[in-house]
Amino acid sequence: MKELVVISGKGGTGKTTLTAAFASISENRVLCDADVDAADLHLLMTPDIKQKTDFQGGGLAVIDPDRCTQCGTCIELCRFDAIKDDFEVDDIACEGCGVCVDFCPEQAIDFPVKTCGEWYLSETRFGPMVHARLGIAEENSGKLVSLVRQEAKKISEKEKLDLIITDGPPGIGCPVIASIGGATALVIVTEPTVSGIHDMERVADLAAHFKVPAMVCINKFDLNLEQTEAIETLAKERDMIILGRVPFDPVFTESMIQGQTIFEYSKNSEVCEAVRKIWEEIVDASWMKD
């Protein structure tokens, strides 16, 4: 079993669109949407949900007025000013650290686990898919990312599927770290802008730290050829495989509006040919073959 994780240093690079395109031209795969904070792969995959499960992670402090002596220890210890003078907990300010629970002399503070979102096992026209939805302003997205990846691996093993294609989150934070650990390889999708190069370099540093092989795909390369060349130079300096260039084409947007991948919408277009060659480069990479 191999796991290919598609990530980006910033949002809006076309990561999810390319993930959906890879799904439509690959075989024996499980799809996994690990971008739980802003999941959108389902918009192109139109999954038929077979199982829905609540996701519980973390907790919020709750003070029991019958046990509380109002000694003020919790107010003194809370670094987030989440406990008010009336000994009520502000749910928005509470970070769920649990310090007040541990140090309350009367054990008057409970810490119930809360439901933060949902995760799903679904079927799509391209095979099984695991995805999730985190509640608004909820925490523990890294824990949910780990959960959906584990479930995708279980499906892959059960159904004897060779590949997991994971749509990872953007950036370099906790959800990204949770999405790349133990992966076979990463595809870093970037764009030819100053911020695109900067953020690609940060996520490349993250991949190197966790010793996960990373490959680079340049989307909308023809918008700034000078920046495209700078990206390729940086990738070569880091010994990263340059998978190829994808031209800017409105067909991406048009296909998304129709809820289709680019290969379903316009399989003979120039952009589809570019993406197909990139996929062939991915499949031929040594770590994908081992």
JOHU-V709832 format. One record per pair of residues at least 24 apart in sequence whose ideal C-beta (glycine too) atoms are under 10 Angstrom apart, sorted by the first residue. I is the first residue (numbers start at 0). J is the second residue. D is the distance in Angstrom with one decimal. If there is no record, write none. Layout:
I|J|D, I|J|D
This chain:
0|27|10.0, 0|29|9.0, 0|151|9.7, 0|152|6.9, 0|155|5.0, 0|156|6.8, 0|159|9.1, 0|160|7.4, 0|161|6.6, 0|162|7.4, 0|163|6.8, 0|183|8.5, 1|28|9.5, 1|155|9.2, 1|161|6.6, 1|162|5.3, 1|163|7.1, 1|164|9.5, 1|182|8.8, 1|183|4.3, 1|184|7.7, 1|282|9.8, 1|286|8.2, 1|287|5.8, 1|288|9.0, 1|289|8.8, 2|29|9.1, 2|31|8.1, 2|148|7.7, 2|151|7.9, 2|152|7.6, 2|155|8.4, 2|162|7.6, 2|163|4.2, 2|164|8.1, 2|165|6.1, 2|178|9.8, 2|179|9.5, 2|181|7.5, 2|182|4.8, 2|183|5.1, 2|184|8.1, 2|185|9.7, 2|211|10.0, 3|28|8.9, 3|31|10.0, 3|162|6.7, 3|163|7.1, 3|164|5.4, 3|165|6.8, 3|167|9.9, 3|182|7.3, 3|183|6.3, 3|184|5.8, 3|185|7.7, 3|186|6.5, 3|214|9.3, 3|278|10.0, 3|281|6.7, 3|282|9.5, 3|284|9.5, 3|286|9.9, 3|287|7.3, 4|31|8.6, 4|33|7.4, 4|148|8.8, 4|163|8.5, 4|164|8.4, 4|165|4.4, 4|166|8.2, 4|167|4.7, 4|168|9.9, 4|175|9.3, 4|178|5.7, 4|179|5.6, 4|180|9.7, 4|181|9.7, 4|182|4.5, 4|183|8.3, 4|184|7.6, 4|185|5.2, 4|186|7.3, 4|187|9.7, 4|206|9.6, 4|211|8.0, 4|213|9.6, 5|33|9.5, 5|34|9.6, 5|40|9.9, 5|164|7.3, 5|165|6.8, 5|166|5.7, 5|167|6.0, 5|178|9.7, 5|185|7.6, 5|186|4.7, 5|187|8.4, 5|188|6.3, 5|216|8.5, 5|281|9.8, 6|33|9.0, 6|34|9.2, 6|165|8.7, 6|166|8.7, 6|167|4.0, 6|168|7.2, 6|169|7.1, 6|170|8.7, 6|171|9.3, 6|175|6.3, 6|178|6.9, 6|179|6.8, 6|182|9.3, 6|185|5.7, 6|186|7.2, 6|187|6.0, 6|188|7.4, 6|199|9.9, 6|202|6.1, 6|205|8.9, 6|206|8.2, 6|211|9.9, 6|213|8.6, 7|34|9.9, 7|167|8.0, 7|168|8.7, 7|169|4.8, 7|170|8.2, 7|175|9.4, 7|186|9.1, 7|187|6.5, 7|188|4.6, 7|189|6.5, 7|190|8.5, 7|195|8.6, 7|198|7.4, 7|199|7.7, 7|202|7.1, 7|216|9.4, 7|218|8.9, 8|169|6.8, 8|170|6.9, 8|171|7.1, 8|175|9.2, 8|187|7.1, 8|188|8.9, 8|189|6.6, 8|190|9.7, 8|194|8.4, 8|195|7.3, 8|196|8.8, 8|197|7.4, 8|198|2.7, 8|199|4.7, 8|200|7.4, 8|201|5.5, 8|202|4.1, 8|203|8.0, 8|204|9.8, 8|205|8.9, 9|169|5.6, 9|170|7.0, 9|171|9.9, 9|188|9.7, 9|189|8.2, 9|190|8.3, 9|192|8.9, 9|194|6.1, 9|195|6.6, 9|197|8.5, 9|198|4.2, 9|199|8.3, 9|201|9.2, 9|202|8.8, 10|34|9.2, 10|37|7.7, 10|168|8.8, 10|169|4.5, 10|170|7.8, 10|198|9.4, 11|169|8.1, 11|190|7.9, 11|194|10.0, 11|195|9.4, 11|218|9.8, 12|169|7.5, 12|187|9.0, 12|188|4.7, 12|189|5.9, 12|190|5.0, 12|192|9.4, 12|195|6.8, 12|198|8.7, 12|199|8.8, 12|216|9.0, 12|217|9.4, 12|218|5.7, 12|219|8.3, 13|188|5.9, 13|189|9.5, 13|190|7.4, 13|216|8.8, 13|218|4.3, 13|219|7.2, 13|245|7.4, 13|247|9.8, 13|251|6.7, 14|39|10.0, 14|40|9.7, 14|166|6.7, 14|167|7.5, 14|168|9.0, 14|169|6.9, 14|186|8.5, 14|187|9.1, 14|188|4.6, 14|189|9.5, 14|216|9.2, 14|218|8.4, 15|39|5.6, 15|40|5.5, 15|41|9.9, 15|42|8.3, 15|43|7.4, 15|44|10.0, 15|166|5.4, 15|167|9.7, 15|169|9.9, 15|188|9.3, 15|255|9.1, 16|40|9.5, 16|43|7.5, 16|166|9.8, 16|188|9.1, 16|218|8.5, 16|245|9.6, 16|251|5.6, 16|252|9.0, 16|254|7.8, 16|255|6.6, 16|260|7.9, 16|261|7.2, 16|274|9.4, 17|166|9.1, 17|186|7.7, 17|188|5.9, 17|216|6.8, 17|218|7.0, 17|245|7.5, 17|251|9.1, 17|260|9.6, 17|261|8.9, 17|274|6.7, 17|277|8.0, 17|278|9.3, 18|43|8.7, 18|44|9.6, 18|164|6.3, 18|165|7.9, 18|166|4.2, 18|167|8.7, 18|186|8.6, 18|188|8.8, 18|260|9.5, 19|43|4.3, 19|44|6.7, 19|123|9.9, 19|125|8.5, 19|164|9.3, 19|166|8.1, 19|254|8.8, 19|255|8.8, 19|259|8.7, 19|260|4.7, 19|261|8.1, 19|262|9.1, 19|263|9.3, 20|245|9.4, 20|251|9.1, 20|254|8.9, 20|260|5.1, 20|261|5.3, 20|262|6.1, 20|263|9.3, 20|270|9.0, 20|271|7.8, 20|274|5.0, 20|275|8.7, 20|277|9.0, 20|278|7.9, 21|125|9.7, 21|162|9.5, 21|164|5.7, 21|166|9.5, 21|186|8.3, 21|260|9.0, 21|262|9.7, 21|274|7.8, 21|275|9.9, 21|277|8.5, 21|278|5.7, 21|281|7.6, 21|282|9.9, 22|123|8.0, 22|124|9.4, 22|125|4.7, 22|126|7.8, 22|128|8.7, 22|162|9.8, 22|164|5.6, 22|166|9.1, 22|260|7.1, 22|262|9.5, 23|124|8.6, 23|125|6.0, 23|259|8.8, 23|260|4.2, 23|261|8.1, 23|262|4.6, 23|263|6.3, 23|266|9.1, 23|271|9.8, 23|274|9.6, 23|278|9.8, 24|125|9.5, 24|260|8.5, 24|261|9.9, 24|262|5.9, 24|266|9.3, 24|271|8.9, 24|274|7.9, 24|275|6.4, 24|278|5.7, 24|279|9.4, 24|282|10.0, 25|125|8.1, 25|126|9.1, 25|161|9.1, 25|162|6.3, 25|164|6.6, 25|278|7.1, 25|281|9.2, 25|282|8.2, 26|125|9.6, 26|126|9.0, 26|160|9.1, 26|161|7.7, 26|162|7.9, 27|126|7.9, 27|155|9.0, 27|158|8.8, 27|159|8.1, 27|160|4.8, 27|161|4.4, 27|162|6.1, 28|125|7.2, 28|126|5.7, 28|127|8.7, 28|128|9.7, 28|151|9.8, 28|155|8.4, 28|160|6.1, 28|161|7.2, 28|162|4.3, 28|163|6.8, 28|164|5.3, 29|125|9.7, 29|126|6.4, 29|127|5.2, 29|128|7.2, 29|129|7.1, 29|150|9.2, 29|151|5.0, 29|152|8.2, 29|153|9.4, 29|154|5.1, 29|155|4.9, 29|156|9.8, 29|157|9.9, 29|158|7.8, 29|160|5.4, 29|161|9.4, 29|162|7.3, 29|163|4.9, 29|164|7.4, 29|165|9.0, 30|121|8.7, 30|123|6.5, 30|125|6.6, 30|126|6.6, 30|127|7.1, 30|128|4.0, 30|129|7.4, 30|130|7.9, 30|151|7.8, 30|154|9.8, 30|162|9.8, 30|163|7.9, 30|164|5.7, 30|165|8.0, 30|166|7.7, 31|127|9.4, 31|128|7.2, 31|129|5.0, 31|130|7.3, 31|131|9.6, 31|144|9.4, 31|147|5.8, 31|148|6.1, 31|149|9.8, 31|150|8.1, 31|151|4.0, 31|152|8.9, 31|154|9.1, 31|155|9.4, 31|163|5.7, 31|164|7.0, 31|165|4.2, 31|166|7.0, 31|167|9.0, 31|178|9.0, 32|118|9.8, 32|119|9.3, 32|121|9.8, 32|128|7.2, 32|129|7.3, 32|130|3.9, 32|131|7.1, 32|132|9.6, 32|144|9.7, 32|147|7.1, 32|151|9.5, 32|164|9.9, 32|165|7.7, 32|166|4.9, 32|167|9.0, 32|168|9.6, 33|129|8.9, 33|130|8.6, 33|131|8.3, 33|140|9.4, 33|141|9.9, 33|143|8.6, 33|144|4.7, 33|145|8.8, 33|146|9.7, 33|147|5.8, 33|148|6.1, 33|151|8.7, 33|165|5.2, 33|166|6.3, 33|167|5.1, 33|168|6.3, 33|174|7.3, 33|175|8.9, 33|177|7.6, 33|178|4.4, 33|179|9.3, 34|130|9.1, 34|131|9.3, 34|133|9.9, 34|140|9.2, 34|144|8.4, 34|147|9.9, 34|165|9.2, 34|166|5.6, 34|167|6.4, 34|168|4.3, 34|169|7.5, 34|174|7.5, 34|175|9.5, 34|178|8.2, 35|115|9.8, 35|116|7.2, 35|118|8.1, 35|130|8.1, 35|131|4.7, 35|132|7.2, 35|133|4.7, 35|137|9.6, 35|139|9.5, 35|140|5.2, 35|141|9.0, 35|142|9.5, 35|143|4.7, 35|144|5.8, 35|146|9.0, 35|147|6.9, 35|168|7.3, 35|174|6.8, 35|177|9.4, 35|178|9.3, 36|116|9.8, 36|131|9.8, 36|132|9.6, 36|133|5.7, 36|137|8.9, 36|140|5.1, 36|143|8.9, 36|144|9.1, 36|168|6.3, 36|169|9.3, 36|170|9.6, 36|172|9.4, 36|174|6.3, 37|132|9.9, 37|133|8.8, 37|140|9.8, 37|168|7.7, 37|169|8.6, 37|174|10.0, 38|116|9.7, 38|119|9.7, 38|130|5.8, 38|131|6.4, 38|132|5.9, 38|133|7.9, 38|147|9.4, 38|166|8.3, 38|168|9.3, 39|130|9.7, 39|166|8.5, 39|255|9.5, 40|123|9.4, 40|128|7.6, 40|130|6.5, 40|164|9.7, 40|165|9.6, 40|166|4.8, 41|119|8.4, 41|121|7.8, 41|123|8.6, 41|128|7.7, 41|130|5.7, 41|131|9.9, 41|132|8.9, 42|255|7.4, 42|258|6.7, 43|123|9.2, 43|125|9.8, 43|166|10.0, 43|254|8.1, 43|255|6.7, 43|257|9.5, 43|258|6.2, 43|259|7.0, 43|260|6.1, 43|261|9.8, 43|263|9.2, 44|121|7.9, 44|122|9.7, 44|123|4.4, 44|124|7.6, 44|125|6.9, 44|126|9.6, 44|128|5.9, 44|130|8.2, 44|166|9.8, 44|258|8.9, 44|260|8.8, 45|121|9.3, 45|123|6.9, 45|124|7.6, 45|258|6.1, 45|259|9.5, 46|119|7.1, 46|120|9.1, 46|121|3.3, 46|122|6.7, 46|123|5.0, 46|124|9.3, 46|125|9.9, 46|127|9.1, 46|128|5.1, 46|129|9.5, 46|130|6.8, 47|119|10.0, 47|121|5.8, 47|122|4.9, 47|123|7.3, 47|124|9.3, 47|128|9.3, 48|117|9.6, 48|119|5.0, 48|120|7.5, 48|121|4.8, 48|122|8.5, 48|128|9.4, 48|130|9.0, 49|119|8.0, 49|120|5.3, 49|121|6.0, 49|122|6.1, 49|127|8.7, 49|128|9.8, 50|118|8.9, 50|119|6.7, 50|120|4.1, 50|121|8.1, 50|129|9.8, 50|150|9.6, 51|117|5.7, 51|118|7.8, 51|119|5.4, 51|120|8.2, 51|121|9.3, 51|132|9.7, 52|116|10.0, 52|117|6.7, 52|118|5.6, 52|119|7.6, 52|120|8.1, 52|131|9.2, 52|146|9.2, 52|150|9.2, 53|113|10.0, 53|114|4.9, 53|115|8.5, 53|116|7.8, 53|117|5.9, 53|118|8.3, 54|114|6.9, 54|115|5.5, 54|116|4.5, 54|117|6.0, 54|118|5.4, 54|131|6.6, 54|132|8.6, 54|133|7.5, 54|134|8.7, 54|137|8.9, 54|139|8.1, 54|140|9.9, 54|142|8.2, 54|143|5.5, 54|146|6.9, 54|147|9.2, 55|111|9.7, 55|112|4.9, 55|113|6.7, 55|114|5.4, 55|115|6.6, 55|116|9.0, 55|139|8.9, 55|142|9.5, 56|95|9.2, 56|112|7.4, 56|113|7.9, 56|114|8.7, 56|115|4.9, 56|116|8.3, 56|133|9.2, 56|137|8.0, 56|138|7.1, 56|139|3.4, 56|140|8.8, 56|141|9.2, 56|142|4.8, 56|143|6.7, 56|146|8.8, 57|93|10.0, 57|94|9.0, 57|95|4.5, 57|96|9.6, 57|97|9.3, 57|110|9.3, 57|112|7.2, 57|113|6.7, 57|115|6.8, 57|137|8.3, 57|138|5.4, 57|139|5.0, 57|142|8.1, 58|93|9.1, 58|95|5.5, 58|97|7.5, 58|100|8.7, 58|109|8.6, 58|110|4.6, 58|111|5.6, 58|112|5.0, 58|113|5.7, 58|115|9.9, 59|88|6.7, 59|89|9.5, 59|90|5.7, 59|91|9.8, 59|92|10.0, 59|93|4.9, 59|94|9.0, 59|95|5.7, 59|97|9.9, 59|109|9.5, 59|110|7.5, 59|111|7.6, 59|112|9.4, 59|113|6.1, 60|88|4.9, 60|89|9.8, 60|90|9.2, 60|93|5.7, 60|94|9.6, 60|95|7.5, 60|96|8.8, 60|97|7.4, 60|98|9.0, 60|99|5.4, 60|100|6.1, 60|103|9.2, 60|108|5.3, 60|109|7.5, 60|110|6.0, 60|111|9.3, 61|87|9.6, 61|88|6.3, 61|90|9.4, 61|93|9.5, 61|100|9.4, 61|107|9.7, 61|108|6.9, 61|109|4.7, 61|110|7.4, 61|111|6.5, 62|86|5.4, 62|87|7.0, 62|88|6.0, 62|99|8.2, 62|100|9.9, 62|103|8.4, 62|107|6.1, 62|108|5.3, 62|109|8.0, 63|103|9.8, 63|105|8.9, 63|106|9.0, 63|107|5.1, 63|108|7.3, 63|109|6.4, 64|107|8.2, 65|107|8.0, 66|103|8.7, 66|105|5.4, 66|106|6.9, 66|107|3.6, 66|108|8.5, 66|109|9.4, 67|103|8.2, 67|105|6.5, 67|107|4.1, 67|108|7.9, 68|103|9.6, 68|104|7.9, 68|105|5.5, 68|107|7.4, 69|105|9.6, 69|107|9.3, 70|103|8.5, 70|104|6.4, 70|105|7.4, 70|107|9.2, 72|99|7.8, 72|102|6.1, 72|103|6.4, 72|104|6.2, 72|105|9.0, 72|107|10.0, 72|108|9.8, 73|98|8.3, 73|99|4.0, 73|100|8.8, 73|102|7.6, 73|103|6.0, 73|104|9.7, 73|107|8.6, 73|108|6.5, 74|99|8.6, 75|99|9.6, 75|102|9.3, 76|101|9.0, 76|102|5.7, 76|103|9.0, 82|108|9.0, 91|136|8.0, 94|138|7.9, 95|138|6.7, 95|139|8.7, 113|137|8.5, 113|138|9.7, 113|139|9.7, 115|139|5.7, 115|140|8.6, 115|142|8.7, 115|143|7.3, 116|140|8.7, 116|143|6.4, 117|143|9.5, 118|143|6.7, 118|146|6.2, 118|147|5.7, 118|150|7.2, 119|147|8.8, 119|150|9.4, 120|147|9.7, 120|150|6.8, 120|151|9.4, 120|153|9.5, 120|154|7.4, 124|260|9.7, 124|263|8.9, 125|164|9.1, 125|260|8.5, 126|154|9.1, 126|158|8.6, 126|160|7.3, 126|162|9.8, 126|164|9.5, 127|151|8.1, 127|154|5.1, 127|155|8.6, 127|157|9.4, 127|158|6.9, 127|160|7.7, 128|154|9.0, 128|164|9.6, 128|166|10.0, 129|153|8.9, 129|154|6.8, 129|155|9.9, 129|163|9.0, 129|165|9.2, 130|166|8.7, 133|174|9.4, 138|173|9.5, 139|173|9.0, 139|174|9.8, 140|168|7.7, 140|172|8.6, 140|173|6.8, 140|174|4.6, 140|177|7.9, 140|178|10.0, 141|168|9.4, 141|172|8.1, 141|173|3.9, 141|174|5.3, 141|175|8.7, 141|176|6.8, 141|177|4.0, 141|178|8.5, 142|173|8.9, 142|174|9.5, 142|177|7.4, 143|174|8.2, 143|177|8.4, 144|168|7.2, 144|173|8.3, 144|174|5.1, 144|175|8.5, 144|176|8.8, 144|177|4.0, 144|178|5.2, 144|179|9.7, 144|180|9.7, 145|174|9.5, 145|176|9.8, 145|177|4.9, 145|178|8.4, 145|180|8.3, 145|181|9.9, 146|177|9.3, 147|177|9.7, 147|178|9.2, 148|177|7.7, 148|178|6.9, 148|179|9.8, 148|180|8.8, 148|181|8.3, 148|182|8.6, 152|181|9.3, 162|282|9.3, 162|287|8.5, 164|281|9.9, 167|202|9.6, 169|198|8.0, 169|202|8.3, 170|198|7.6, 170|201|8.3, 170|202|7.5, 170|205|9.3, 171|198|8.1, 171|201|5.2, 171|202|5.6, 171|203|9.8, 171|204|7.9, 171|205|5.0, 171|206|9.7, 171|208|9.8, 172|205|9.6, 175|201|9.9, 175|202|7.1, 175|205|6.7, 175|206|9.6, 176|205|7.1, 176|208|9.2, 176|209|7.5, 179|205|7.2, 179|206|6.5, 179|208|9.8, 179|209|6.0, 179|211|5.3, 179|213|8.9, 180|209|6.0, 180|211|7.7, 181|209|8.8, 181|211|8.1, 182|206|9.1, 182|209|8.7, 182|211|5.4, 182|212|8.8, 182|213|9.8, 182|286|10.0, 183|211|8.1, 183|212|7.7, 183|284|9.2, 183|286|5.9, 183|287|6.5, 183|289|8.6, 184|211|7.0, 184|212|4.7, 184|213|7.3, 184|214|6.5, 184|240|9.0, 184|281|7.6, 184|284|6.4, 184|285|9.6, 184|286|5.2, 184|287|6.1, 185|209|9.5, 185|211|5.6, 185|212|6.9, 185|213|4.4, 185|214|6.9, 185|215|9.4, 185|239|9.4, 186|213|7.8, 186|214|5.4, 186|215|7.8, 186|216|5.7, 186|240|9.6, 186|242|6.9, 186|277|8.4, 186|278|9.8, 186|280|9.9, 186|281|6.7, 186|284|9.9, 187|213|5.5, 187|214|6.9, 187|215|5.2, 187|216|7.0, 187|217|9.6, 187|230|9.8, 187|234|8.7, 187|239|7.8, 187|242|9.3, 188|214|10.0, 188|215|8.3, 188|216|5.1, 188|217|8.2, 188|218|5.6, 188|242|9.5, 188|245|8.8, 189|215|6.5, 189|216|7.4, 189|217|6.0, 189|218|7.1, 189|219|9.6, 189|220|9.6, 189|226|9.5, 189|227|9.5, 189|230|6.0, 189|233|9.6, 189|234|9.1, 190|216|10.0, 190|217|7.1, 190|218|5.4, 190|219|5.3, 190|220|8.1, 190|222|7.5, 190|223|8.6, 190|226|8.3, 190|227|9.0, 190|230|8.7, 190|245|9.6, 190|247|9.4, 191|217|6.4, 191|218|8.6, 191|219|6.8, 191|220|5.8, 191|221|8.3, 191|222|5.8, 191|223|4.1, 191|224|7.4, 191|225|7.8, 191|226|3.6, 191|227|4.4, 191|228|8.6, 191|229|7.9, 191|230|6.4, 191|231|9.9, 191|244|9.2, 191|247|9.8, 192|219|9.0, 192|222|8.0, 192|223|6.8, 192|226|6.2, 192|230|9.7, 193|223|9.3, 193|226|7.2, 193|229|9.3, 195|219|9.2, 195|223|9.1, 195|226|7.2, 195|227|9.7, 195|229|9.8, 195|230|7.4, 196|226|6.4, 196|227|9.7, 196|229|6.0, 196|230|5.7, 196|232|9.9, 196|233|6.7, 199|230|6.6, 199|233|7.5, 199|234|8.4, 199|239|9.7, 200|230|9.4, 200|233|6.5, 200|234|9.8, 200|237|8.5, 203|233|8.0, 203|234|8.0, 203|237|5.9, 203|239|6.7, 204|237|9.0, 206|237|9.3, 206|239|8.5, 207|237|7.4, 207|238|9.7, 207|239|9.2, 211|286|9.3, 212|238|9.7, 212|239|8.2, 212|240|8.0, 212|284|7.6, 212|285|8.6, 212|286|5.1, 212|287|9.1, 213|237|8.1, 213|238|9.7, 213|239|5.3, 213|240|8.1, 214|239|6.2, 214|240|4.3, 214|241|7.6, 214|242|5.1, 214|243|9.7, 214|277|9.0, 214|280|7.6, 214|281|6.8, 214|284|6.7, 214|286|9.5, 214|287|9.6, 215|239|5.4, 215|240|7.1, 215|241|5.4, 215|242|6.4, 215|243|9.1, 216|240|9.7, 216|241|8.3, 216|242|4.7, 216|243|6.5, 216|244|8.1, 216|245|6.7, 216|273|9.6, 216|274|8.9, 216|277|5.7, 216|278|10.0, 216|280|9.0, 216|281|8.9, 217|241|7.7, 217|242|8.4, 217|243|7.5, 217|244|4.9, 217|245|6.9, 217|246|9.9, 217|277|9.7, 218|244|8.2, 218|245|4.7, 218|246|8.9, 218|247|8.2, 218|251|8.8, 218|270|9.7, 218|273|9.6, 218|274|9.6, 218|277|9.9, 219|244|9.0, 219|245|6.9, 219|246|7.2, 219|247|4.2, 219|248|8.6, 219|251|9.0, 220|244|3.8, 220|245|6.5, 220|246|6.5, 220|247|7.8, 220|273|9.0, 221|245|9.2, 221|246|5.0, 221|247|5.7, 221|248|9.4, 222|246|9.0, 222|247|5.5, 240|280|7.1, 240|281|8.8, 240|283|9.7, 240|284|6.3, 240|285|9.4, 240|286|9.8, 241|277|9.9, 241|280|8.7, 242|273|10.0, 242|274|9.8, 242|276|8.4, 242|277|4.6, 242|278|8.6, 242|279|9.3, 242|280|4.7, 242|281|6.4, 242|284|8.6, 243|273|6.3, 243|274|8.4, 243|275|9.8, 243|276|5.6, 243|277|4.4, 243|278|9.5, 243|279|9.3, 243|280|6.3, 243|281|9.8, 244|273|6.6, 244|276|9.5, 244|277|8.6, 245|269|9.6, 245|270|6.2, 245|271|9.8, 245|273|4.9, 245|274|6.2, 245|276|9.6, 245|277|7.1, 246|270|5.9, 246|272|9.8, 246|273|6.4, 248|273|9.0
